[in-house]
Structures are given as C-alpha cells and as structure tokens.
Amino acid sequence: MEEWLFPLISAIVSLSIAGTLLCRWMSTKDKSILWWGIGFLSYFVAHLMETLFVLEILPTEGSEYIFLYFIRQSLVAILLVAVLYGLAILLTEKKIWKFVPIILLFAQEVMIIYYDFGLWDTITSRTLQILIFVIPLSTVFAALFLRYWINCKKRHALLLSLAWFAYAAVVPLYFITKGTDIFPYWFGIRAVTNIILLVGFIDYAIASEKKPIIEPSKPMTTVETPITAMLDLSEEIHEKVPSMKMMMNLIMIFLSAVILIGIIEIALDFNIGIGILLLIIGGMAFIVSYKTRVYFKRFIARQSAIKRIRDAEPITPIPKGKIPQERFIKHMKENSLFKQAMVRNPKVIKNNVKLTGRSGSTHKFDIYVESKPSLGYHGYSLFLRCFDKPLKMEDVKDLAVAVKDVVEKTKIVPTGIVALQSFSPDLHDDERKLGDEVYDYVMNNPIIFKIGFRKYTRNLQIVTEERDETYDFIPFILINEMEN
C-alpha cells in the first residue's frame, strides 16, 4: 500500500471528527466539544501536511522543510492541549488545571524548536514528542473515558477509551522493535485509531441530545439532612467499588507488562537504554500504584462500614430458642457470610466441640463453625463460648488465647469470636454490668493472627442477651466482605 495513503486517511478521518464535534457544539454550546473540534481540525491540517511531505509536494529538506515540519508538530501539540483543556473544563472548576495544558504546550514548543531549529533533527524531535507527550496524554485520555464508561456504560465512551489506549499501548511496542523506522507503521496505527475515534464520536452524536460527552457530577451545595446526605454519598461510592477494583487491577497488569518488556529488552540486548528506562519508570509507577491500591482498599473498607451501619437494624431482637446457642445461631443465619458457609457445607455447625491447637492443648467451645477455604473463597470460622455470669479478664484472655492457638493450626482467619452472655432472670441489674477493665480490653486489644506472611486482626465480641429480649454488642463489628 502506498505510504502517502495512511496520512491521507488520517487527515480525512480527523476532518470528519472535527466536523462531527463542531456540529454537536452548534446544538449544545459545550465548550469542551468546541475545544476538541478545534484540536481535531488542527490535527487534520497536520496529517494533510504529512501527506504532502510523503508525496514530496512540500519541501523535504532545507530550512523550508524544517519550518513547515515545525508547524506540523505544533499542530499535533495543539490537538493534545485542546483535548486536555476540554477535559479540564468539563471535569473540574479549579483554575490551576486550566493552566496545565498551556504549560504542556509551552514545553512541547520549546523542545520542538530546540531540536528542529537548534539541531536540525526532525526525527529526534518527532520521536521525543511521541514518547514524552503523545503517549502519556493518550493514556490519560483513555483512563478518563474508561472511567466515564464504567459509570454510565455508554458505548461511545468505551470506543473513545479503546482508541486512545490502543495508540498509547501499540506505539511503544513498535518503538521497541522498529526504533525510528516506526513512522511508516505509525501512520497506519494513527489511521486505525482515528477511525475508532470517529465511530465513537458519531455514535455519541446520534445517541445524545444536547448533552456533554462526560456529564460532570452535580455539586452538592444544599442538603436537607446533613447526616442523610453523608450516607447517600457513601452509598454512591460503595456502588462503584467493583468497577474501581477492576480499574486498579488493570493498571497493575499494564505496569507489570511495561516492566516485563524492559526486562526482555535488557535480557535479549535489543535496546538496553530503553529497557533500563522502562524498568525505572515502570517500577516507580508500580510502587506508587500499589500504595494507592492499599489506600483504596482501606478507604473502601471504611465506606463499606458506613453502609453497613446504615443498613443495620437499630435494635436486634433475640430469636426464639430453648438455649442461648440455638438463639444465636438463628440470629447468625441472617448474616450473608454465614449463609455462604452453610451453602458450602450444611454440616458446618458443631456444638460443644473440643479443638486441638498448634500447641497441642485442647480448647472447648460451645459453638464452632468452619468452612474451609477454596479457590476464590477465603473460608469462614466462628468461635463462641457461653457465660452465665459477667465476664472477667481471665475469661476474655483465655478465649483469645484459645482461638489464636486453634487458628494457627487451621490457618482459617476467624470471621467471628463471640463471648455470649446469657444471665438468669433473677440476676440483679448491678450484677449484670460489665467491668470497665474488661470493656477497655475488648475495645482496645484486637487479636492478631499471622497466617503465612500476612497478619490479620479481629476483635473479640461480647454479645449480651438483655431483659428486653434484644442483643447488645460490644463492640459492634462490621465484617468487610472485601477482606473475607
């Protein structure tokens, strides 16, 4: 196929995208779409100039060529800045982010001028522009449109994200294998991704009616009840947990691939310099992403706790039953994790059981529930002891030691550790009170379990059957399903 055909296709497609966006701007007056339309219009001129360079209609050497190629590269820089500026207008009201595109444009122009006019090296100038500016910004655009698709599941958002991501992912691979001989291939890659962008924008133009590409979240300026509003915000975040987990996992996979490519480059002696650069950049990004992922898990755990507090019953009635163990098991059958364990093993509940720990000691429990872990399932275990008198320090410490000893042998992280208090009706209220020392110990001393190379913490929970036939929980524990 003729080399001039790919840039010509890209020029035609870029003009079509610009026309689609500007037509939508006429009806929506959306500034983001206007800037994107201007960006792709400049991109059309850049590809048209590239076509004329390949056909040798425009000069291909000398000072005229350098000047014209500088204009072409500046037009590409305008596309990137225009798309980024449109996103900045759309997604944030902070003025500082509107200056970032201007700074990026200035940085690109300085680099282009230095290499084009200072060194007369258009190949290096073009290569650095693609590696330093085009690929990173294309990745940013892909991530933003992917975020939008995850939220709204609209087809055009996925197409736009795939187009930007395909360019950002494929071009580095060609640079590694082809070096500066990439540019004939680059024209083809750009043409294909431009066609995908065109399809995405046309789909948007047909499907939407006077709406921006990415609808910004409505600011919460007035609320009726602050506490309810806070819980509603937490609910909104909790609904996005699965999609955010998927995005974090995709980022980790992508960075792992970058590091692997760097290792292959060095091991096979293709290009040691690029290999070391990929290892450094990929490694640093991987560490930052891992720390972000850990923070994200902790943040979501807290948001999940807020949701569970909202969904929990303010008063937990005691089910009917002859003995405390029977009543508590009926209560636990409403718990989703307990139900899952029952489905996996209907004979999961054991009463008055003696278990041998890692130390060889035998420990007695009134109820023990165990569901062994399997692929994709972390297992479930519940330890319960009944007491007919108020707990003392030796009672809670003995229970904690017993559970820890058994868990070190079973290697199943306990989902619940319960000390169930069921008193005689004749026992006076003053005699029912839990001692301050026991209360402080239970609240402030979680049990630490080490299984393999990981550590887990679980609180011992005191559950008391009150006179009004309700349960009292100290502390109120919210088991996070992301951890179990």
Secondary structure as UniProt FT lines:
FT   TURN            3..4
FT   HELIX           5..28
FT   HELIX           31..54
FT   TURN            55..56
FT   HELIX           62..91
FT   HELIX           96..113
FT   HELIX           114..118
FT   HELIX           122..128
FT   HELIX           129..134
FT   HELIX           135..152
FT   HELIX           155..178
FT   HELIX           179..182
FT   HELIX           183..207
FT   HELIX           226..239
FT   HELIX           241..267
FT   TURN            268..269
FT   HELIX           272..311
FT   HELIX           324..332
FT   TURN            333..334
FT   HELIX           336..344
FT   TURN            346..347
FT   STRAND          349..356
FT   TURN            358..359
FT   STRAND          362..371
FT   TURN            375..376
FT   STRAND          380..387
FT   HELIX           393..410
FT   STRAND          416..421
FT   TURN            425..426
FT   HELIX           429..432
FT   HELIX           436..444
FT   STRAND          447..451
FT   TURN            452..453
FT   STRAND          454..458
FT   STRAND          460..465
FT   TURN            467..468
FT   STRAND          470..474
FT   TURN            481..483
//
